[in-house]
Amino acid sequence: MHKKFRVKTNGRIQAIIENRAKDAMIKSKSKTFASRAEAEAWAENMLVVMERQYQQAKGQVNELSDTQLRRVVFRNHQPKLDAKSSVKDAINAYLSYTNSMPLPASSTTQDALRTICKYQLANYPLCFVGYEILEHYCKERNVTCSSSTTRIEISSLKRALRELREMNKFSKATDSEQLEAQFESSYATLKKNGLIADSKSRNRRIKDRNELERLLSSAKEFSNRNKSGVRYDYLILLYIETTLRASELLSLRWEDIDFNRHRFTIAVGKNVRPGTNGTSEAPREVPLTELADKNLEDVKRW
């Protein structure tokens, strides 16, 4: 009995177990899977099953125990990647590895890779993923999102392949190097043709004093009308003056603010450095502008 694999036109992998014996009492079997790893696992397990069936049909003593029969299904085996592995196999291998690390890949990178897994691109073998397939994916994605979002997804896939190579997750170094070069070339062409693009620069500056006053007046009116107990006009002004993220500003406590030194401490945030203060994060100090200081004083009295 022999096993072989065939890549179908839709990118899925067909595993085939052929029985070439003249007295073929056990017929050949095949099954199609989304990934190469799934196809290989099924094929190896099916070889054992068909061999057992053949021995029983010939009246031979079956020396295979149930434990041996199920060794493929229940073993903790993660075969190395190769050029025929699917994009989904590579993504799953990368996510599994990075999430076991103390500093895993960012949520943006992981979400981008999981998005790719929802599209046909994920089913193609890595060696098939050239410019045309990536072009089709970008056109499909750009219908519902911006080209800068698509760029993040393609960049995340390119990064995953690079780090998988660096972590020696490919069976052949030459495969990984060729794949990486192929993706690098396709990425440059996609960018040149406008299918992916860098994020556009934004200007969030207030145009004039009247615009700021209208914004704050509307926010104050909203607070009074909804009786929420939150002064949104103060919050907006503090966002502008401190340039903090929402999570950083809303996590501030009064004990974090030093009005005498005109500074405040951020204990939780994106750019907080690892430290030894009993947690994995160390606080950082940020200066208070005069207007921010005045507004915080007003909020404290309010």
N, C-alpha and C positions, 0 to 999 in steps of 0.2 A: 504494500500500500504506500502511496506517495501523497504528499501534501504540496499544494502550490497555491499561489495567490494571484488574483487578477484585479487590476484597477479598472473599475467601470467608468463610463462616461460622466456620471454624476459625482465622481470622486470617491465613492464608497468602495470598500475592499471586500472582494468575494474570496472566501476561503474554500478550497476544493480538496476533498480527500478522494483520490482515485484508487480503485482496486483493479490493477492490470492483469490479475491472474486469469488464466484460461477458464478455470472452474470458479468464476466469480459468484460465489454464493452470497457474498455481501456486496450490495450495490454501492457505487460511488455516492458521496454526499457532498453537498455544498451549502453555504450559508453566507449572507452578505452582512457586513458590519460597517459602522461609521468610522472606526479607527483600525489601524493595523494591529495594535496591541490586542484588541478584542478578538480580531480574526485569528491571530496566532494562538491565543489562549484556547479558543474553541477548537482549532485544528489539532493542537497537541492532545487535548482531552479526548477528541473524537477518534484519534488514532488508537488510543488505549481501548476505548469502548469497542471499536470495530475489530480490533485484534482479539478481544475477548469473545465477541460474537462469532468470529471465524473459528476460534479454537473449539467453542461449544458445538458449532455446526459440524466440525470434523470429528467430534467425539473425543477430543483430546482433553487431558486434565488441565483445568484452568488454574494456573499458579498465581493469578493476579488477585489480590485481596481487595476488598472494598476500599480500604485505606489507600492502596496504591492507585486504584481506579480514580479516586477523587483528588489525587495529589496536585493536579494542575489547578483545580477549582479553588482549593483551600490554601495553597502555598502562598507565602508572602514573597512573591517574585516580581521584580520590576526590571524587565529587560531594558538594555540600553537602547537609545534612539539611533536611528540611521536615516539615510536619505529617503527611505520608503515609509517611514513613520508619518502619520498624519499630523497636520497642524494642531489638531486637538490633543494628540498624544504629547506633543512638545509643550503645549500650554499647560496641560494637567501636570506634567513632570515639573515644570517650572514653578507653578503655584504650590505644589506639594512641598517642594524643597524650600522655597522662600518663606513659606509660613512656618517652617520648623526653625527658622533662624531668629536670633534675638532682635534683629532689625529687618523685618520683612519688607518687601516692595510696597510702595505707597498704595493706598486704596484706589487712587486714580489709575495706576498701572494695572492693578488686579481687575478692576471693573472693566477697563478697556479690553483686556484679554478675555474676560468672560463674555463680553459683547461679541467678540469675534466668533466664539464657540456657538453662537446662535445662528450663524450664517453658513452658507455652503462652503466658504473658504476653509472652514475648520475640517472638512472631510477630505480635502485633497492631500496627497502625499507631499512632503516638503520639497522633493525634487521636482514636482510639477508646478510649484508656485512661482511663476515668473511674472513678468510685467502684465500680460493679458489678464491673468486671473486676479491680480491685485487691482488692476484697472476696473474690472467688473465689480469687485467688492466696493471700491471707492465710489463708483457711480451709484451703486445701490444704496450706500450709506448717505451720500450727499443729498439724497432726496429728503431725508428726515433730519439731518444734522448739518452743521457747518463743516467746511473742508478742514478747519483747524482741529475739530474733534476727531475727524477721520485720521488726521496726521498723528494724533496722540495714540490711536489704536495701532496704526502701522508701526510707529516708533516703539511702542511697547512690545510688539511681536519681534521686532528687530533686536531689541534689548534682551528679550527672553532667550533668543537663539544664541546671542553672544555670551550670555552668562552660563547657559547650558554647556557651551563649548568650554568655557573657562573652568567649569565644575566637572569636566570630563564625563559628561552624561551621554556622549555619542560613542558608538562602538568604534568608529573610524574617525581619526582627526581630519583626514582629507575630506570626508563628507561634510563635516561641520564647517570647515573653512570655505568650501565651495558654496554651500548654502548661504553662508553669511555674505560672501561676495555677491551672490546672486540677488539677495535681498537689498544689499547696499546699492547696487546698480539700479534696481527697480525703484527703490525709494527716491533716488535722485531724479529719475525720469518722471515719476508721479508728481514730484514737486515742480519740476520744470513745466509740465503740462497743466498745472493748476488744479490737479485732482486732490492734492493735499496742500495745506498752507499753514504758515505760522499764525499764531493768534494776532489779531489786529491790535495795534496800540490804542489805548483809550485815554481820553482826557476827561477826568472827573472834576475838574476845577469848577467852582461856582463862577458863573459868567459875570455877575455883578452883585452889588449889595442888595438890590431889590429882589433878585431871585432868591437869595438866602432868607430874606425877611418873609417872603411869601411862603417859602417852604416851612419855616419855623412856625409861622402863624397858622398854617393849615394843620401842622402836627399838633399844636396846642389846642386848636379847635376840636380836632379828632379826640384828643384825650378827654376834654371836658364833656363832649357829646356822649362818649361811650362810658364815662365814669369808670375807667379801668384802673385808676390809681397810678398809672405810669405816665410820666411826663416825656412824651416822645420828642418834643422839641429839644429838651435837654440831651436826650440820647443822641439825636442827630448831630447836635453841635459837638458833643464829645467824640463821636465817630470821626468827625472832620478834624478836630483839633489833635486827637491822639493817634489817628490812623490805625487803631486797633481793629482786630477781627471781632465779630460779634461774640464768639465764645470767650475771647479774652476780656472784653469790656464787661460782659454780663457776669463773669466769674469774679470780678473785683469785689473785695470786702473793704470796709472802712479801715481796718487795721493794715491793709496793704498800701494805704495812701499816707505819705508823710508831707503834711502841709507846710511844715517848717522848712524842709529841704526842697519843697516843690518837686517831688519825685513820687513815683508809685512803682510797686513791684508786681511783675507778672510771674505767677508760679506755674501756670498751665498755658501752653501755647505751642504753635508750630515750630518756632525757632528757639525753644528753650533747650539749653545745653544739659546733657547728662551730668549729674552731680552726686554728692554724698549726703544729701539732706534727708535721708530716710526713704526717699523715693527714687524713681529713675529720672527725675527732672530737677533742675536747679533753677531758682527764680532769677529773673533779670530785671534791672531797674530801667525805668523810662522817665525822662524829664516831663514835667507838666508845663504847658504853656500858661501864660497869664490868664487867658480866657477860659481854658479848661479848669484851671485852679478855681477861678471865680464861680464857674458853673457847678463844680463839685461842692463848693461851700454852700451855694444856694440849695442844691439837692439835699444836703445834710440838714439844713435848717427847715426844709419844706415838709 
